[in-house]
Amino acid sequence: MESSNLNRRQFHKTFSSTSIALGMSAITAKRSQGANDRLRIGVIGCGGRGGSHIGMLLKLREQGNALDITAVCDTYRPRLQQAAERTHAVFSTMKHEELLERSDVDVVLIATPEHWHGYQTIDALKAGKDIYVEKPLTHWRQLGLAEKVAEAAKQSGGLVQVGCQRMSCSAYTQAKELIQKGMIGKPVMAETGYFRFGDWGERGMSIDDPNAHPGPDLDWERFQGDCPRHEFSVSRYFRWRMYADTAGGPISDNYIHFYNPLAYTLGLGYPTKVAGLGGIHRYTLDQAPDPVYRQEREIPDTCNLVIEYPDRFTVTCSGTQANAFTTYGSNETPIIRGWDGTLLIGGQDIRVLKSDDSKEIHREPIQHGIDQMKFWADFLDCCRTRKQPLSNAALSAPVNTTMQMGVMAVNGERVIRYDHEQKRVIA
């Protein structure tokens, strides 16, 4: 069924009833490749983030990585044509289903707005592709969809890497080993978050053409997907991170970058409850730089979460877009407290301090920092060897659900609970 003919209720019904018991064709399409086997990549979403990924892939190819970008897809034709020319792709389309049908696509990059990530990932898995999907894995209101993605990946044998590039930093693998050795004793609490100055991530999104309008060159209906229907506006289309229907704000856009590696380090699963407070504290009517933006921003700029887990473990996750100060002068500042010690990741080192007097008992250098090119190269190696990437769907599904609960908690200034027996969020 064409998504342009779907209303919101039909859209949910179609995807919720789609079986994740995938056909043998998708499973048998997976193959173990040699290190030099050429991978053919299709790009779904050619905007700012998609364009950045295209640049990295082209650079990797220049460096000798065996890949080609063979197909591109976008709902805005001028952007699609630009991507096709840049990549020399042999196929371009405004419908992602047509790209996924092609036999000359092995790996798919999904860099569309948040509300499309989960659906397009499941479609790609059904088509027998491996997927690099931008975070978050699903939109905050699509409860249960991340779990369907993880199950689809498990059943199909397809690889899914979620775009939390901080997973490329060795600090978290090193910290995981230290904690498993008992360096800090039983973990009891962690602190993480994200601090920046400016609303450039939302208002700063490029409006390609202020006079753009729906038609053969801009598929507004397809873009909206399962969202409540709105009148077209260039801001809602090009600056989709400002709106609750298509984005979750700092929690799903920024905090998840830090929560994914924290969950990996500590082996976190699903929480029991998430409490949240926050709102638009800086970019309010009197502070926003332009009248249109004052009226249209829907997502918060400041969010504070307290997250409890079953094994008497708590995480505080907080941040703001009004102030960029952090302890080490960088955003890489998680603190993990245990009964016997405290582990700090920041600057160039990992440090462990005693829990009673904070004396340093261990220090080791971070072997290598965040490297988005390496993150891509490692994933392409996984596609060839069939090894699971670190930032996979199984890890990301509970993190995604936790962040969904966080958005819901902040929106309602309340506590959201997770039922472990029924495996669902209780709003």
C-alpha angles and dihedrals in degrees: 000000000000111000088220088068096049125101119204097268093047090048092056092044093050095052098037091054094046110112119238090201091108126208123258090246090069092047097046090047088074113093138175108245135194122251091258098045111125117246120208114213132201120199120212109190117026101191127110098310094035090050090052091053091048088055092052093048092050089050091050089052090052088053091056104268107146103239142118131194100227103168139026133192134191136151091229112071100205090054090045092052092048091052092047091053093046095050099032087229114181093217135039131178143164091222118072092205090066091053092050092053092064120105091207092069118084101160129033129206113205112198100154127125115297098260092063100048100088097042094048092046091054090047090051093049090051088052091054098252133138113233140213103191125183117240136295099054090216139001117272095250095051096088114188096014095103089057089052089053092051092048092047090052091049094049097043099042088231118146121236123190115187113213101247095131094186085079085075089068113097092216092088096050089048092048091048090055092049092050092047088053089057096249094147099023119227110357111239107167142006134194125206140144145132131267127186140150117236142030094246091123091066113020089030094065110119120256100210095197124007088201096051117131138177117280140094091327098046122039101203094168093054091045091057093056109165095353124119106267120262137178110265119265128169090229094054090048102042099027097042093149089076095064131077094219092062104025142032099215125229095340098061096026101044114005092056089064088068099033096057094060090041090055089049093050094049101030092240119183128176120336127229095226143353125206121195144185130175146096144168098322102153110021096055129142094281096041103043114106100228135031096238092053092048090059100040111043108109104164123081126252096205125046133170123188136185112197124191126198130199097253095063092269125138134192125196111203117183143152150141141214090220099074131028100196117130131169097254097033091254136078092247096094114126117154119202117193124198136175092263105028151357123244119208126191114194145113109005099325148061112224133189120202129189113260096230106044102009093237112160112253100168139019131175133168121252102250096215135352135222112317118173092188090054089047089058094042092051091051092050088051088053089052089056098043098032091233114148115251117235094241093055133151094260091058095039099049097071091040090051091050091049091053091047088055089049093054091048091048094051092044091056100027089233146105120277118200134206120215107215094191095052092031095225143111117258107210 
